[in-house]
Amino acid sequence: MDDNMPIEKQIREKILSYCENHLPKNSGQMFDFLDDNDLKNKVILEFDSARYIYKMGEALQADSYRQHAHVKFQIVQYAGIYEAIIVHLLWGKFKDDPIVKEIETHTAYKPIGKLPKNITLTTKTNLKFICAFYQIKKHQYPQ
């Protein structure tokens, strides 16, 4: 066999079989709390992918930088899963909860006019505007 060619079919099938036969069979049950079936199916796929890569590293007995690549992939996968679930729960299921509203908004003041020149106002700062108060989402600005 040429060293530049893919692994022989028999060896490749053995590695793939090991990975597939040692994956959890009921990983979907972990995500039964998700009521969005599309999200649930994507999360299950991503979770199974991370577990598959772990099993591949285990089958190959990867070490050192090779193991690092497998672990890094898993970390990214799990972080994506956590992010998707958190976003779904916070801005989907609990979007109207006062605590969620509080973490997604901040106070903003929008200047709506200036004081007339014949009025004197002494402040600790040099800001002398008439402002409107808004509670807005952190990624938005008052119009």
Helices and strands as residue ranges (DSSP letters): H 9-21, G 27-31, H 37-60, H 64-88, I 89-93, H 98-104, E 105-114, E 129-137
